[in-house]
Amino acid sequence: MEKTLVWTVAACARVMRPVVRLALAMGVKYPQLEELLRDLMLDEARRTLLARGARKPNISQLSVTTGLNRKAVTAKVRDLDGALPRSDASATARAFTSWLQMISHDPALRRLPIVAGSGTFSFEELARLAGRGNLHHRSILDDLLRLNMAREHEGHVELVADGFVPTEDLQTMLAFLGDNVRDHLLAAVHNTLGGAPRMLERSVFATGVTRQGGEHIEAFTRARWQGLHHELTQEMSRAVLQAQGGSTGRVRVGIYTYYEDDPGAPVAASDGTPGSGSP
């Protein structure tokens, strides 16, 4: 196998290990992953061939591109996207983000009347804007209550979470996992394959830290993210308004921190100096 293929397979192994860990934890078996990988390879091969000018990729082209036999190529490709909601289409997430943005300007807005007369801003108005008039405010409120992100009391509702992390809803958590990690990897793959312009995809890392050190860095990053989160929300709101509904483009900006006791880390070879990198 030539070096480029060896390197690429090694990179895929690093990317896929967390996916395999998730699959095993959730009871997914090898035949299901194998079928999924086949479907994804065929779908991406079709997209690649179409992008290169092929009118309608035939079985031979798909077989050569993917390495699958003709029988596998003719199998029906499943569309699994519908099994999870799109995280960017969640009215509850939009309402939460808008509410959090308002609180950053006026902390008193953390507690809102659920409904109110004219002249008083209410959760009903917030939900109407977030749901674009398509959902009743009670549906969005019930969702926030179910996720333990808000508290209802005597006709008022109070936001009690500082980030939209729906830990009480496995389907939504999986949707965010899929969308966030997908877009992170798409940015990295775009850069690695020489896409232009290059997209922002950076990291800072260090070995030789204690568990407490990792927790401190995670807390430090989380605090800094809060300020950036509000600024990004404002910029994205402006971009949507400027588009005036005439664009289907999307953008996602993310951040992550991960720390663990890594038994494979080259402790003896590390001088403790942090590093940084990107594809």
C-alpha positions as CSV (number, residue, x, y, z in Angstrom):
1,M,0.0,0.0,0.0
2,E,1.5,3.4,-0.9
3,K,2.3,5.8,1.8
4,T,-0.6,8.2,1.1
5,L,-3.1,5.3,1.6
6,V,-1.4,4.2,4.8
7,W,-1.5,7.7,6.2
8,T,-5.2,8.1,5.2
9,V,-6.2,4.8,6.7
10,A,-4.4,5.7,9.9
11,A,-6.2,9.1,10.0
12,C,-9.6,7.3,9.4
13,A,-8.8,4.9,12.3
14,R,-8.3,7.9,14.7
15,V,-11.5,9.5,13.5
16,M,-13.5,6.3,13.6
17,R,-12.4,5.1,17.1
18,P,-14.8,7.4,18.9
19,V,-17.6,6.4,16.5
20,V,-17.0,2.7,17.2
21,R,-16.9,3.5,21.0
22,L,-20.4,5.1,20.6
23,A,-21.7,2.3,18.5
24,L,-20.6,-0.4,21.0
25,A,-22.0,1.6,23.9
26,M,-25.4,1.9,22.1
27,G,-25.6,-1.7,21.0
28,V,-24.8,-1.3,17.4
29,K,-23.2,-4.4,15.8
30,Y,-20.6,-4.9,13.1
31,P,-23.1,-5.8,10.3
32,Q,-25.0,-2.6,10.9
33,L,-21.8,-0.5,10.7
34,E,-20.6,-2.4,7.7
35,E,-23.9,-1.7,5.9
36,L,-23.7,1.9,6.9
37,L,-20.2,2.3,5.6
38,R,-21.2,0.7,2.2
39,D,-24.1,3.1,1.9
40,L,-22.0,6.1,2.7
41,M,-19.2,5.1,0.3
42,L,-21.7,4.7,-2.5
43,D,-23.5,8.0,-1.7
44,E,-20.2,10.0,-1.5
45,A,-18.9,8.3,-4.7
46,R,-22.0,9.4,-6.6
47,R,-21.5,12.9,-5.3
48,T,-17.8,12.9,-6.2
49,L,-18.4,11.6,-9.7
50,L,-21.2,14.1,-10.3
51,A,-19.0,16.9,-9.2
52,R,-16.4,15.7,-11.7
53,G,-18.9,16.0,-14.5
54,A,-20.4,12.5,-14.8
55,R,-24.1,12.8,-15.8
56,K,-25.3,9.7,-14.0
57,P,-22.6,7.5,-12.5
58,N,-23.0,3.9,-13.6
59,I,-22.4,0.6,-11.8
60,S,-18.9,0.2,-13.2
61,Q,-17.8,3.7,-12.2
62,L,-19.2,3.2,-8.6
63,S,-17.6,-0.2,-8.3
64,V,-14.1,1.1,-9.4
65,T,-14.4,4.2,-7.2
66,T,-15.5,2.3,-4.0
67,G,-13.9,-1.1,-4.5
68,L,-17.3,-2.7,-3.9
69,N,-18.5,-5.5,-6.1
70,R,-21.4,-4.9,-8.6
71,K,-23.9,-6.7,-6.4
72,A,-23.1,-4.4,-3.5
73,V,-23.3,-1.4,-5.8
74,T,-26.8,-2.3,-6.9
75,A,-28.1,-2.6,-3.4
76,K,-30.5,0.1,-2.3
77,V,-28.8,2.9,-0.3
78,R,-30.7,3.8,2.9
79,D,-31.4,7.4,3.9
80,L,-30.9,7.5,7.6
81,D,-30.8,11.3,8.0
82,G,-34.5,11.4,8.9
83,A,-33.9,9.2,12.0
84,L,-32.5,12.3,13.8
85,P,-33.8,15.9,13.8
86,R,-31.6,18.6,12.3
87,S,-30.0,20.5,15.2
88,D,-30.1,23.7,13.2
89,A,-33.8,23.4,12.7
90,S,-34.8,23.2,16.4
91,A,-37.1,26.0,17.4
92,T,-36.3,25.2,21.0
93,A,-32.6,25.7,20.5
94,R,-33.3,29.0,18.6
95,A,-35.6,30.2,21.5
96,F,-32.9,29.3,24.1
97,T,-30.2,31.0,22.1
98,S,-32.2,34.2,21.6
99,W,-33.2,34.2,25.3
100,L,-29.6,33.8,26.4
101,Q,-28.6,36.6,24.1
102,M,-31.2,39.0,25.6
103,I,-30.0,38.1,29.1
104,S,-26.4,39.1,28.2
105,H,-27.8,42.6,27.6
106,D,-30.4,42.7,30.4
107,P,-30.0,40.0,33.2
108,A,-33.6,40.9,34.4
109,L,-34.9,39.1,31.3
110,R,-33.9,35.7,32.7
111,R,-37.4,35.6,34.2
112,L,-40.3,36.3,31.8
113,P,-44.1,36.2,32.1
114,I,-45.3,33.4,29.9
115,V,-48.0,35.6,28.4
116,A,-48.4,39.4,28.8
117,G,-50.3,42.3,27.6
118,S,-49.0,44.8,25.0
119,G,-45.8,46.6,26.0
120,T,-44.4,43.8,28.1
121,F,-42.1,41.3,26.5
122,S,-43.1,37.7,27.3
123,F,-42.0,34.2,26.6
124,E,-44.9,33.9,24.1
125,E,-43.3,36.6,22.0
126,L,-39.9,35.0,22.3
127,A,-41.3,31.7,21.2
128,R,-43.2,33.2,18.3
129,L,-40.0,34.8,16.9
130,A,-38.0,31.6,17.4
131,G,-40.7,29.3,16.0
132,R,-41.3,31.7,13.1
133,G,-45.0,31.5,13.8
134,N,-45.2,27.8,13.1
135,L,-45.2,26.5,16.7
136,H,-47.4,27.3,19.8
137,H,-45.3,28.9,22.5
138,R,-46.5,26.2,25.0
139,S,-44.8,23.5,22.8
140,I,-41.4,25.3,23.0
141,L,-41.9,26.0,26.7
142,D,-42.8,22.4,27.5
143,D,-39.6,21.3,25.6
144,L,-37.4,23.6,27.7
145,L,-39.1,22.4,30.9
146,R,-38.6,18.7,29.9
147,L,-34.9,19.4,29.2
148,N,-34.6,21.0,32.7
149,M,-33.4,24.3,31.0
150,A,-36.2,26.4,32.4
151,R,-38.4,26.6,35.5
152,E,-42.1,27.6,35.5
153,H,-43.7,29.3,38.5
154,E,-47.0,31.2,38.9
155,G,-47.3,32.4,35.3
156,H,-43.6,33.1,34.8
157,V,-40.7,31.1,33.4
158,E,-37.0,31.4,34.3
159,L,-34.0,30.2,32.3
160,V,-31.8,28.1,34.5
161,A,-29.3,26.8,32.0
162,D,-26.3,28.6,30.4
163,G,-25.9,26.3,27.4
164,F,-28.2,24.3,25.2
165,V,-27.0,20.8,26.2
166,P,-30.1,18.6,26.0
167,T,-28.8,15.8,28.3
168,E,-32.4,14.7,29.0
169,D,-33.1,13.9,25.4
170,L,-30.9,11.2,23.8
171,Q,-32.2,11.7,20.3
172,T,-31.4,15.4,20.4
173,M,-28.0,14.8,22.0
174,L,-27.2,12.3,19.2
175,A,-28.4,14.9,16.6
176,F,-26.0,17.5,18.0
177,L,-23.2,15.0,18.2
178,G,-23.7,14.1,14.5
179,D,-24.1,17.6,13.2
180,N,-21.3,19.2,15.3
181,V,-18.7,16.5,14.7
182,R,-19.7,16.2,11.0
183,D,-19.1,19.9,10.4
184,H,-15.8,19.9,12.3
185,L,-14.6,17.0,10.2
186,L,-15.9,18.6,7.0
187,A,-13.8,21.7,7.7
188,A,-10.7,19.6,8.3
189,V,-11.3,17.4,5.2
190,H,-11.8,20.5,3.1
191,N,-8.5,21.9,4.2
192,T,-6.6,18.6,3.9
193,L,-7.9,18.2,0.3
194,G,-6.7,21.7,-0.6
195,G,-10.1,23.4,-0.6
196,A,-10.1,27.1,-1.0
197,P,-10.5,29.3,0.9
198,R,-9.1,27.4,3.9
199,M,-11.5,27.1,6.8
200,L,-10.7,27.8,10.4
201,E,-9.8,24.6,12.1
202,R,-7.3,24.9,15.0
203,S,-6.4,23.2,18.2
204,V,-4.0,23.7,21.2
205,F,-2.7,20.6,23.0
206,A,-0.4,19.6,25.8
207,T,0.8,16.4,27.5
208,G,2.1,15.9,31.0
209,V,-0.8,17.6,32.8
210,T,-2.8,16.4,35.9
211,R,-6.5,15.7,35.9
212,Q,-6.9,18.9,37.9
213,G,-5.0,20.8,35.3
214,G,-7.2,19.5,32.5
215,E,-10.3,20.5,34.5
216,H,-8.9,24.0,35.0
217,I,-8.3,24.4,31.3
218,E,-11.8,23.2,30.5
219,A,-13.3,25.7,32.9
220,F,-11.1,28.5,31.5
221,T,-12.2,27.7,27.9
222,R,-15.8,27.4,28.9
223,A,-15.8,30.8,30.5
224,R,-14.1,32.4,27.4
225,W,-16.6,30.7,25.1
226,Q,-19.5,32.4,26.8
227,G,-18.4,35.8,25.6
228,L,-17.6,34.6,22.2
229,H,-20.9,32.7,22.0
230,H,-22.8,36.0,22.4
231,E,-20.7,37.8,19.8
232,L,-21.1,35.0,17.3
233,T,-24.9,34.9,17.8
234,Q,-25.1,38.6,17.1
235,E,-23.0,38.3,13.9
236,M,-25.0,35.3,12.7
237,S,-28.3,37.2,13.3
238,R,-27.0,40.1,11.2
239,A,-25.9,37.7,8.4
240,V,-29.4,36.1,8.3
241,L,-31.1,39.5,8.2
242,Q,-28.8,40.7,5.4
243,A,-29.5,37.6,3.4
244,Q,-33.3,38.5,3.6
245,G,-34.3,34.9,3.1
246,G,-32.7,34.6,-0.3
247,S,-29.9,32.1,0.6
248,T,-29.8,28.5,1.7
249,G,-26.2,28.6,3.0
250,R,-25.4,27.6,6.5
251,V,-22.6,28.2,9.0
252,R,-21.6,26.4,12.2
253,V,-18.9,27.5,14.6
254,G,-17.9,25.1,17.4
255,I,-15.4,24.6,20.2
256,Y,-14.4,21.6,22.3
257,T,-12.1,20.6,25.1
258,Y,-11.1,17.0,25.8
259,Y,-8.8,15.7,28.5
260,E,-7.9,12.2,29.8
261,D,-5.1,10.2,31.3
262,D,-3.5,9.0,28.1
263,P,-1.5,5.8,28.7
264,G,0.0,6.1,25.1
265,A,1.4,9.6,25.5
266,P,5.2,9.8,25.1
267,V,5.8,11.3,28.5
268,A,9.6,10.9,28.3
269,A,9.7,12.6,25.0
270,S,7.6,15.6,26.1
271,D,9.0,18.7,27.6
272,G,5.6,19.9,28.7
273,T,5.5,22.7,26.1
274,P,2.0,23.1,24.6
275,G,1.7,22.6,20.8
276,S,-0.8,23.7,18.2
277,G,-1.9,22.3,14.9
278,S,-4.4,22.1,12.1
279,P,-4.6,20.3,8.8
